[in-house]
Amino acid sequence: MPPYDDWNKIDDEEDEELQDVSQFETKKDVILFCIDCSESMLQLREDPVYENVQTCHAYVALEAAMQIQKKKVIVGPNDAVGILLFNTTRKAETSRGSDIKKNCFVYQPVAPLSAPKIQELIHLLDAFREDPEELKSNFPPLPEGSKVPMGDVFTSCNWVLRDGAPKTASKRVFLITDEDDPHSSPGSKQLIKSARTTLIDLTQSGVTVEPFFISTKEKPFDVSNFYSSVLLPDSLMEEADVDENDPSVLPESISISRIEDLLAQMRFHEVPKRAGFSIPFKLADGLTIGVKGYGLVTEQKKGAYKYFVDLGERMEAAVVRTAYVDEDRQAEVEKTKMVYGMDVGAAGDDDGDDAGIRVAQPGQRPFYSSEDIRSFRTLGLEPGLKLLGFKDRSDLRFEDNVKHSQFIYPDELTYAGSKRTFSALLKSMITKKKIGLVLSLVRRNASPTFCALLPQEEKVDDAGWTDPAGFHLIPLPFADDIRSAPIETACRASEETKDTAIAWITKLSVKNGAYPPDSYPNPALAFHNAQLQATAFGEEFDVDAFEDLTAPKVDMIHKRAGKLFETWKTAVANDESALSAAPPVEKAKGTKRKADVDLSEVEIRSRYADDMLHKACARTFLKSKGQPSSGKKAELLERVVEYLTT
C-alpha cells in the first residue's frame, strides 16, 4: 500500500462521530404553519412599510411561510413544509379532508419542498396585492363570535404530520394567531382541558409547538387568558401535577408587539436546535448528571454539491464512496485491516500464515490500529466532563478565550435530576462569583481539553429575547497559544483626542448596540443563493440588481460624521503627547542600482548576424571590453563590428 504520510491522523468522517445519536438521526426538518384565518386576522389595515397599500395579519403570516420555504430550498432542500388554516369555512375538495376537523383546511399538505408549490403560494400573495379581498374570498372566515376549539386544531395538526412527515424527522408547528381567548364561550374549562390533552398527545408524538402571538395597540394579546394554561414548557409537559390555572407559566415575551417582527422571530426559530454532543458531567465520585452542548457560533457555508448521472430519461444522484486500494495487489483493502505507522518498506511475503503482516524488528517503530491511535489521542478517557475545581471569576482573563465556546444545558433524559442539580450549581457559582475548571472530552476522536465553566444567568430584555441559564464551556489555551506583545510601551493619545474619536464612533454605532446578522448577509453566499433561487424558480437573475448590504454607505457616513472626522484628524495631527512619545521614523534612502547585464561575445555575434543588435546591447558590450561607449548607434555598431573582426 502507499505510505500513509500522517500516521497519527484518523479520517475526518470519524471526527464527526457524536454521542447523541438520536439527535442526528433526524436529518430532515418538518415545519407545519398553523395560521388563524379569523375575521381579525383577515381585517385590512395600512401596510407599515408601503404607502397606500393594505395588508392583514394572515397575509404577513403566509408571506413569512413563503420566505422560509424559499430559503429552505437553498439551505435545507430535504426538509418538508405544510400550511394548515383554521377558523375558516372552506372545505377540502378531496376525500382526504375527512381526517381534518371541521373549519380546518389544509392549504398545503406536508411534503418535500418544491418550486411549483412555492410558486402557487407566491401567486396567491400577488393576487392579494392586486385585490385585498382575495384571501377573504379564498378562505372565508367563521362568523364573529364562533371559533374552532384549539383541541380540534392540535388534533388536525397531529393528523397532518402523521400522514406527511417522516418518522425520523424533527417536527414543529408554528402557531400564528391574534386571538388570546378562543374559548370565551360557556364551558371553556372543558375546552381548555381538551386542548391541553390533545397538545400533550401532539408533544408526546415528537412535535414541538412554537407560538407566534400577534399583539397590536388596538387588540393587545394577553397570554394569561388562555394559552398560559395550555401551552406549557416541555419540561412541564411530563409533569402530571402541574397547576392548570397558573397564569404565569408562559412569559409575556412570546407575544409579538409588532407584526413586522413575525418574520424576524420565525427566522430565529427556523433552524431546529440540535445538540452538538450529549455527555455525562461528573461532579464528584458517585454524582453524575447529563448535559447537552450547543454551538452558538457557526460559519454559514455554501451547500454541498452533488454528482448526477444522466440516464437519458432521468437524472439520478451518484453515490460517492471512498475505497482504499493496495497498489501492489490491486485489490481493495478493508478499512478495519489498515494499520498506521511510519513508512518502513514493503509488506512480508505471501508465503505462510504471516502473509501481508509487517513485523516490527527490535529498534524499529511498530504499527498501530485505528483504535490504538484513538487511545493515544484520548489518553484512554471516555467522552464526558469532569469537574476539577473552582476559581474566582476574576481569574478568567480576556485572552483566555482563544476558541469559540460551547453552551451546555442539562439533559434530564439520560440522568434523572440533572436539571435540579445543574440549576443548584449554576445559582451557587453565580452567587459566589466563581468559575469552574473541567476536563472535557466531547467526542471519542477528540483530545482531552481543560476548559473553564462560565455561568450565565437567565436574562429577559425589552425586545423579548431571553439569554438562557447555563454554562459557557470555554477551552483554555496552552502556554504557547498566547504570546506577549513585542512592544511594551506604545503611543497614548490625549483625552481630548480620545473624545474626538468617541464622538464619531458613537455617531456611527449600531442602534441598541446589537448587530442583526440577518440584516447583513454574507455577500458571497447571498449572491450564490440568489442565483440558485432564480434557477429553481425559473426566473431571470439580474446581476446588476444584486445589492451588497455589507458595502459601507460612504455618502451617509460622511453626511453623519464628516465634520467629526475632520475634527478628529486635526486633533490627531496636533496631539503633542502622542507625537513626542512616538519614535522617529526615518525613511530609507536607497540608491538606484543598474541592471546587471552580462552579454557574451557569442550572443553579440548572434544578434549582429540576425540584425537584432540594438544600441543598449552595443554600449554594454563595449563597456565590458574596455572600449569607448559614447556616440550614436551607427558609431557603436561600427566599433562592435571592428572588435569582432579583429
N, C-alpha and C positions, 0 to 999 in steps of 0.2 A: 504494500500500500504506500501511497506517497507520504512523505514526512508530515507530521502534524506540527505546524510552526509554533502554535501557542498551546502547549500540552496542558496548561493549567486553566483552560477555558472550556466551559460547558456550553452547549448550543444555546442561543438566545431564546429559543422556544421553551426550553426548560425553565428559564428565568421567569416566565410568565405564570408559573405554577403557583396557585393561590390556595389558601387553606379553606376559604369559604366557597366550596364548590357549588352549593345551591344557588348562590347569588349570581354566578356567572354561567349557569346553565340556561338562564333566561336571556338569550341573545336578542330576542325581539321585544319591542315595547308596543303596547296597545293602549290607545287613548280613546275614550268614548266621551264626546262632548254632549252633556245633558243640559239643554238650553230651554229655559222657560219662555213660552210664547203667549203669555197672558196679555191683557189689554195694556197694562203699564209698560211691559217690555216692548210692545209694538207702538206705543204712543210716540208721535213725531215730535221732534224738538230740534232746535237750531244746532247745526254742527259747530263744535267749538274751534275747529281748525279752518274750515272753508266758509266764506261768506255766502249768504243767500242759498245755503244748501241745508236740507233737512236730513236727519238721521234718527235712529232709535237704538235702544239697548240691544235688541235682538240682532239688528244689522251689525253692530260692533262685535257682538259675540260670534256671529258667523264669519265676519271678516278675520277675527283672531284665529278661528279654526282654519280658515283658508291659508293664512300666513304661516301657521305652524305646519300645515301639510306641505306647502311649497318648500319650506325649509327642510323638512324631514326627507323630501325626495333626494336632497343632497347628502345630508348628514346621517340619515337612517333609512335607506331605501327598503330595508326588510321589515320595517315597522308597519303597523296597521292602525287605521283611524276610522271612527264611525261618528255619526251625529244622530242623537235622539232628541226629539222635540216633545214637550209635554204642555198641557193646558191648551191644546188645540183640538178643533173638531174634525180636522182632516183625518180620513181613514186610509188604511193601507189598501192598495189596489190588488195585492196578491194574497193568496191564502196563507202565506207565512205570517201575515199580520195578526192571525188569531192567537199567536203566542204573546202578543203585546197587550197590555192592559188598555182599557178604554181611555180615550182622549190622550193617548201617547202615539207618536208617529215616528217611524224610523226613516229619516231623510236619506241617510247613507248608512247601510249596514257595515259592520266591522269587516274590513277587507284590506289586503295589502294596498299600499299607495299606488295610484295610477294617474297618469295625466288626464285621461278623459273624465275621471271622477272629480278631479280638482277643477277642470275647465267648466264642468256643469255648475259647480258652486260659484265660479267666477262670473258666469253668465247670469246667475240669479242675482248676484250683488250688483252687476252692471244694470240689470233691469230695474232694480230698486232705485238706483241713481237717476234713472230716467223717469220712473213713476214711483213715488214714495209709497203708494198703496200696494205695491207688488207683493210684499211679504204678507200683508194682512189678507190679500186675496188668495195667496197660495196656502197660507196656514191660518185659517180663521180662528180667532181666539175664543175661548169659552166666555159665556156671558158674565158680566161683572157680578162678583159675589160667589161664583162656583169655581172650585179649584180641584185639581186631581189630588187625591191623597198621596202623600210622599211615600207611603208604603208601597203603593202601586208603581210609583216612579222607580224606586230602588229594585222592585221585583222585575220591572221591564228591563232595567239596566243589566240585571243578573242574567236574564234570558238572552239578551242581545249578545253579551260577552260569552255566554255559554255556547252559542251557535257559531260565532265567528272568530273568537280568539283562540290561539294555540294554548295548550295546557301548560307549556313551559314558559310562556311569555309573562312579563310583568304587566299587570292590568291596572289601569287607573281610570277614574271617572272624574271629569271636570264639570262640577255642578255650577251653573250660572243662573242666578235669579235675583230679582229685586224685591221679592215678597218675603218679609220677615215673619209673617204669621199665616201660613197657608191653611191652618186648621182653626180658624176663628169661630166656626160654627159650633153648635152644641155637640157634645160627645167628642170634644177634641182630645180628651185624655186617652180615650181608646185609640184614636188615630195616632197620637204620639207614641203610644206603646207599640202599635203595629208598625209604625215607621222605624222605630228603633230595632225591633225584632228583625225586620227584613234587612235593615242595614247591617246588623251583626251577621246575618246569613251571607250577605254580599261580601263582608270583610273576611269571613272565615273561608270563603272560596278563593282568597288570594287577591282581592280587589281593594285598592286604596281610593277613597273618596276625597278629593281636594276641592273645597268650596271656593267660589268667587262671588261674593255678595256685593251687589251694586247699591251704593248709598248716595243719595243726592240731597240737596238742601230742601227740595220740595217733598221728598219721601226718604227720610233717614232710615237706615236699616238697624234694627235693634236685635242683636243676636239672642238676647235672653228671652225673647217672646216665644221662640220655638226651637231653634237649632241648637242652643246650648244644652238642651236635654236630649238631643238626638245624635248630633254629630260629636262623638266623644273621641278623644285621642286614642291611638292604637293601644297604648299601654292600659287604658281603662276598658277597652272593649272586652278583654278577657275576664275582668272582674265582674262577678255576679252581684255583688252587694253595693254597686255604685248608686248614689242617690240620684234618682231620675229628675228630681225637681231642683237640682243645684244649678242655678243660672250662671255660675262663674266658671264653668268648665272650659268654655271656649273664650279666647280673648277677643276684644273688640277689634284687634288689628287685622283680622281676616276680612273685614269689610273693605270695600273699595270706595273711597270717598269721591274719586273722580273716574269717570268712565274711560278716560284715555289711559288710565293705569292698568286696565284689564289686560291688554296685550303684553305690557311690561312684566306683570306678575306671571302670566302664562309662560313667557319665555323663561322665567326663573324656575318654574315647575316643569318645563318641557322635558328636560333630560332626567330620566329616573336616577335616583341616588343609589348607586351600587357601592357596597363596601369593597375597599381595596384588599382588605385582609380581615380575618376573624381568628383571633388567637387568644390563649389564656393569659391572664395577668396575675402573676404570683406575687402577693403582697407579703406573705410570710410562710413559714412551714405550716402546711395544712390549711392555708387560707388562699384560695384562688378564685378569681372572678373571670368572666368573659368580656372581651372588648372587641369592637369593630373599628377599623381605621378607614378614614376617608381622605382623599386628596383634595385640598382646597384650591390649588393652583395647577391647572392643566393646560398644556400647549395645544391649541387647536391646529390640526393639520389637514391637509387635503385627503380626501377619501382614497382608499386603496384601489388601484386599478385592477382589472381582471382581463384574462386572456379568453377569447372566444374562438370557437371552431365553427367555420362556415360549412354547414351540412347541406347547403343548397336551399332547401325549403325553410330552414330554421337555423338559428344561431344558438349554440349551447356553450355554457361556460366551461372552460378547460379546468381540470383538477390538477393543481400543482403538487408534486410530491418530490421530496428530497431523497436521493439514493446515494449510498457510498459504494464505490466500486474499487475493487483491488486491481491495480494496473497489471500486476504480474499474472494473475489468474483470470482477469477479465470477467469477474463474477461479482455480483452484489454481495455486500457484507452486511450482516445484521448489526444494528446499532448496539445491541447488548453485548456483542462479541468484540467491540472495539476497545482498545486499550490506549492509554495516554502516557507519553513519556518522551524522552529525548530521542533523536534520530541516531540509531546505532547500527544501521545496515539492514540487510535483508533478513527475512524470517528463516527458520530452520528448514531442513529438507523435508520432503513429503513422505519419507520412509518412516515406518514405525508408527507408534501411537502418539508420538510427540510432534506430528506434522503441524507446521504453522505456528508452533509455540516458540516464543522468544525466551531464552534462558539468560537470566542476568548472572553473569560471572562475578566472582569476588572483585570488588573495586569498581564495578560498573553500576550505573544508575538503573534501578528496577523500573518496571512499568506498573501503572495503576489503572484500575477500572474507574468508571464514572462515579460509582459510589464512594470509592476512596478519595477522589478529588473533591467530592461534595463534603465528605467528612473533614478534609483538610480545611476547606473554606469555612465551614460552620463550627469547627472545633468540637464536633460531636454533640452540639446542642440541638434541641428541638425548638421549633418556632414558638415564640412567646415573649412576654415581657417579665422581667424580674426586678422588683423594687430593691434598690441598693441602699437608699438613704435619702436624707433631705438636706437642703441648704437654703440660706436666705435668698430671697428673690433678687436682692441687690447683687448677688454674686454672678448672676446671668448677665453677661455683657452683650452689647450690640453686635460685636464682631464674632460672637459665638454662633450666630445664625448664618452659616455659610451655605446651607442647602434648604430646599423647601421643606417645611414642616408638614406633618400629617395630623389630622384631628381624630382623636379616639373617643368613642362613646360606648356605654355599657351594652352588653349583649345578654339579655335575660334568657334567651332560649338555650344557650349552652350551659350556663350555671345559674341556678335559681338564687335570687337575692343579689344579683350583680348590681342592679340599679340602686338599691339601698346602700350597699357598701361603697359603690362608686360615688354616690352623692355625699355620703358622710365624709369620705376622704377629700372630695373637692371642697366642701364647705370648710373643713378644718384647715386645709392648706391656704385657702383664701383669707381666712381669719388671721392666721399666724404669719401670712406673707412669706410662704415657703414655696420652693420648687422641689420636685423630686428628681432623683438620679436613677435611671433604669438601664438594664442591659437588654437590648432589643434585637430580636431576630424575627422578621416579619414573613420571610419566605424560606423554604427549605434550601434554596440555592443561593441565598444571600449570605453576607458576612455579618457576624455579631457587631453591633454598634452601641456605643454608650450614648444615651440620649437624655435630654432634660425634659421633665414634665412641667409645662407651664399651665397653671389652672386658668380657666376663663369663666367668669361669672355671666349668667344669663342677663341680657340687656334688651330692652324694647325701646325703640326711638319713636319719634312722632310719625314717621312715614310707615310704621307698622313692621319694619324689618326687625327680626329678632336674632341676636347673637346667642346661639345655643350654649348651654352649660356643658363643659367638657374640658379635655386636656389637649394642649398642643404638644405633639411629640417632636422635639427639635433635635436632630442629630448633632452631636457635639464634634467639633473639629479636632483633628490630630495636631501635634505640635508643629508640624511643617505645613499645615494648611493656612496658618496665619503668620505673616511676615511683617516685621516692623517697617515703618516708612523710612526711607533713606534720609529724609530731611527732618531734623529735629525742630528747627525754628523756621517759621515762614513769615511772609509779609502779612501784617494785620492792618486792615482798613480802620479808619477812624469811625467814631459813632455817627458823625454826620454823613459819611459816605455810605454806611450801612443803612441809615434811614432813607436815603435816596433810592437805594436798591430795593428796600422793603416796599416802598411806595409803588413802583411799577410791578413788582411781583404780586402784591395784593390786588392791584387793578386787573391783572390777567389771570388770577387764580380761578379754579373751577368753583362754581356755586356750591355752597353747603360743604365744601371740602371733600366731596365724593366724586369718584371717577366712574361714570357709567360705561362699561366696556361695550355694551350693545350699541351705544351711540357712535362709537369709533371702531368699526370693524377693521380687521387686517386687510389692507387694500389688495394684496396679492390673492388672499383667499376669497375676498369679495368678488374680485374680477373673475377668478376661476369659477366660483359658484354661479355667478350671473350668466356666464357662457353655458354652463351645464343646464341651468334652469331654462334658458332660451331654447336650447336644443331639445330638452324634454317636452316642452310645451309647443314646439314647432313655431316659435317666434323668431323674429329677426333681432339680432343683437347689434345694437349701435355702440360702437366703441367710444365714440365721442361723447355719448350721453352718460358714460360711466363717471361717477364722481368719487374722488378720493377724499373721504371725510377726515382723514388724518393730516392732510396737507394744511399747513398753517395759513390762516387768513391774514395775509400781510397788511392789507388795507385796513381791516378792522383793528388789528393790533396797533398800527400807527395812529389810528384815529383815537383809540382809547388811551394809549400811553406814550404817544410820540413825544410830547413835551417832557414827560417824566424820564424818558430815555436820554434826552439832551441834558437834563439837569444831572442825571447820574453820570454821564460821560464827563461832564465838566467837573463834577466832584472828584471823580477818579483821577483825572488829569492834574488836579490841583491838590491832591492829598499828599501833603509833605511827609506824614508819618510813614505811609506805605513806600513812598519813593526813597526815603532815607534808609529804610530797612532793607530794601531790595538790593541785591548785589549788582554791580555794574555789568552790563553785557557788552562785550567787545565783539565787534564784527570781524570775522576772519578775513584777512586780506590775502587773497590768493593771486598767484601770478599765472598769467596765461601761458600754458605750455603748448608748444608747437607739436604737431603730429609727427611721430617718428616714421619716416618713410625710408625703407631700405630697398633700393632698386638695384638689382644685379645687372651686370653687363649683358647677360643673355636675354633678360627681359627687355632691356632697352633696344637691343638688336631686333627682337621680335616685333616690338611696337613700331620701330622705324621701318621695317620691311612691310608691315601692314598699313603704313601711313597713318598710324594712330598715336604718334608721339606728340604730346601737347607741350605747352610752354612750361607748366609746373614740373612735369616729369624731367624735362630737359634741364631746367635750372637745378633741381635737386640732384640729378646725376652729376652735373658739372661740379657742384659743391663737394660732393663726396669724392671726386677725383682731384680736388685742388685746382680746378680750372676757373677762369673768370665766369661769373654767373649773371652779369648785368647785360642789359641790352634788349633788343626786340626779339620776337620769336624766331624770325629768319636767321638772325645772328646766332642765337643759341643753338638752332638746329645745325648750322654750319660747323660750329665748334664740336658738337657731338659727333657729326659725321667725320670730321677731321681726326677726332680722338679715336674713333673706331677703326679708321682706315690706316692709322699709323702703327 
